[in-house]
Amino acid sequence: MANVTFDIMWREAMMELLDQLEAENPEDVSCRAMDMSEWACIYIRYIQILRKLETAYDQMVHPQKRLDMRKAVEACMGRMLEIRHWMVKLNRGLDFISLDDILVDLKLSPDVLEVPVSKYIIEDRAKELDDRDKFLEALVEKYNVRPPQPSPTLKIGLPLPEEEALTIIQRNERGRQARERARMVNILKRQRQMEDKRSRMGVPLTHDEAAMRIQAAVRGFIWRWRIKRDSDKELVFIGMQPKPRDAKRDPPVVEAKNMMRRKRIQLEHAREYDEAVVTLKQKVRELEGQDMRETIQDKINQWFVENRNPETGEYPDFPDDGGSKIILNPPQPSLQSVLDGFDAGKDAKGKGGKDSKGGKDAKGKGKGKGAEEEAPVEEKMTSMFIPAIESGVQEFVAKWQDRDETNNFFQKYDADLVKEELRPIVFEEIRQQVDEEMAVLLSNLKDMVEAERAAKLGKKGKKKKKKAKKKKGKKEKKGKKKKDPTSDRSIESLFAELVSNGILQPCPHVHVRDYLGSSSFMQATLEKASVIPDPSMAQIRTAVTEYGILPLGSQYIHERAPYIKSMLLYGGDKTGKTLLSHSIANLAGANFFDLSPRNTDGKYPGKNVNMMIHLVFKVARTMAPSVIYIDDAEKVFLSDKKKLKEFGSQEPFNRIKKEMLKEMKSMGPGERVLMLGNSREPWLCTKKDEKAFLNFWTKTIFLPPPDYASRKVLWSGLFERHGGRLGHQFDLSTLAHISDGYTSGALDMVVHSMLTKRRLEQLKTTRLDIPEILQWLCKLEPMSKDQDEALRKWMDKTPSMAAAKGTAKPGSASKKTKGDAKGKKGKKK
């Protein structure tokens, strides 16, 4: 694609953003979005705009356009997250919203709802992440602490003793030799039968007749092959069969090469821009610096003269806060100060009768206040990112919309724009220098005035030493600060210690799209029948992206978007929990800390566990973004000692709970640390443990077994991932029906175990079929009904589901907020 393609895409996206702002804030208040369907349309529109902006930003080679586009991408992304958060509240707190009907009305496919993961999160920090990975890999090799990887293939039975294994091999070899002998005997038998038949017929075939029969057979084969080839071409022509791929002319391959070429050009232009900033800054200083200096000096001198005391001749003090900024750009009086001055003028005229009325009003207001406190306050949607979108659109219109770029075919930096951006920076640097000079000049002028005054009084012109008046500021309240036991150690040493203990681990390079699965097309229908449907695998991907990857990947978004402190992924064995956890850390460029009970068992024993938690959170905050991962998270919250002893560990699994809760309370927006838990048996927590476990997580996401539509996508996707392909004639529908109840991890193990090197070589001659797949599938068991029922029962206890089904107890976690909790504590005191 050409540069103009992405330029047009950017312009269209910015105009669409402007239309969105007008749609969200119409002149007529009654036309504003109120219900779920209207907000859903806005949400879908923002996803479409974000996809355009992200694609254009990824392939744009103009360095200055990329800087402005980055602001628009983050603002659009943040606004999308705000709307998503609001839609969850309108959806009774349920994180998975059914938009099937709305997509049908808008004539859109479910792929529209796939939220794009911005590539700049990783690419802009490529060097930093590369250095970190090299350092981490070196430490892993040094301490030899590579975590054990679970085997992706099926393990059939236990290892056999040597004698038994030899016996089985001998038996198989004897069987193979016997089968080979039987095959040779069968061939000889057939040859004898053919010879006997010819001798009985009495008339053997001549060479010409035999040649004719062979030719007829070959011609028949050739014509059947030609007819099949022509029929396949016809099917391809009418769109009933996919076109055969040519490796050299395959459009995805060509596009990938083109994108890589544009990435190289992008880096070259960025390097040229960085060099130009340094050189052009010096030019601006040389050419315009003197004029800037004189302008600043003249204004400061004028301020000295205007503010000099006419009676005593004393000069004013130089402003402390901001220096000459206040002189050059005096702050405008606020509206409140103007109104206060206007009211004071009215009072000065003698209209004091209103004071008594004001007192009555105040009393009335006091009464009304109590009534207002009793009434429920209606929650309004936040709009933290709308000003950023408005400024981004205005900047685009002012700078780029009508800009003539006919002479910039290669889309390199614009020198005039660079100078415009550098002038305020150079002006500020010169202003600070002038401030220092003018402060010295002002002190000299004050000394001269003092000397003149002393001379007039008949005293010798001795300079009085002025004692600098120290402003008495309010003493800061001394709070109890937590002592840092590792204040004398560097972050590198703490990093290395955590790696040596296997807590800080390298994260596998996986993507959230590796969690294969389709959208569900029956959710809206089920909701109309008062049935809360399971989340589809596409919805789970979207939730993980919006709650985990996007906030962690951007500091700007994390500070302003709805805050997600912790997230729990729960489901059966091999449902994709670990894959999604790794994808969050990988796509956000985050450090991966494993605080799982099994991983930390035997490390930092006894009271040293506090040091372990301190190290993890300190390094996670300092080297943010970070993901703190806990597998079998429910076992951390168990308080039953009998249950804890059943796990057979050296240390109790709940030993990190107390210190972890303290550290989590101190976390807030801007600290890009996500607590991520996985759970297979969340129902183990009961009574008090269950309440603490539920209240700890900001978001809980259920990972069910794949449905029929997702299994169809899974089977074809897994075979392609492992090097095999299912033909278009393969009965995928039957296979998806047969594999009902199996998890995605189990299907992946089947495919990986089946497609060995030898089997991949045989695919050219022997195609895959359902009986062969079933031979491997029957070696695994589907997810048990008991486990599925237990998970669904526990899901009904989660705050959002309990509130949706009306089973939430009064005062439960589903209705609590931080403000309510603080209020209750205050009342108890």
Buried (B, 14 or more C-beta within 10 A) or exposed (E): EEBEEBBEBBBBBBBBBBEBBEBBBEEEEEEEBEEBEBBBBBBBBBBEBBBBBBBBBBBBBBBBBBEBBBBBBBBBBBBBBBBBBBBBEBBBBBBBBBBBBBBEEEEBEBEBBBBBBBBBBBBBBEEEBEEBEEBBEEBBEEBEBEEEEEEEEBEEEEEEEEEEEEEEEEEEEEEEEEEEEEEEEEEEEEEEEEEEEEEEEEEEEEEEEEEEEEEEEEEEEEEEEEEEEEEEEEEEEEEEBEEEEEEEEEEEEEEEEEEEEBBEBBBBBBEEBEEBBEEBBEBBBEEBBEEBBEBBBEBBEEBBEEEBEEEEEBBEEBEEEEBBBEBBEEEEEEEEEEEEEEEEEEEEEEEEEEEEEEEEEEEEEEEEEEEEEEEEEEEEBBEBBBEBBBEBBEBBEEBBEEEEBEEEEEBBBBEEBBBEBBBEEBBEBBBEEBBEEBBEBBEEBBBEBBBEBBEEEEEEEEEEEEEEEEEEEEEEEEEEEEEEEBEEEEEEEBBBBBBBBBBBBBBBEBEBBBBBBBBBBBBBBBBEEEEBBBBBBBBBBBBBBBBBBBBBBBBBBBBBBBBBBBBBBBBBEBBBBBBBBBBBBBBBBBBBBBBBBEBBBEBBEEEEBBBBBBBBBBBBBEBBBBBBBBBBBBBBBBBBEEBBEEBEBEBBBBBBBEBBEBBBEEBEBEBBBBBBBBBBBBBBBEEEBBBBBBEBBBBBBBBBBBBEBBBBBBBBBBBEBBEBEBEEEBEBEEBBEBBEBBBBBBBBBBBBBBBEEEBEEEBEEEBBEBEEBBEBBEEBEBBEEEBBEBBEEBBEBBBBBBBBEEEBEEEBBBBEEEEEEEEEEEEEE
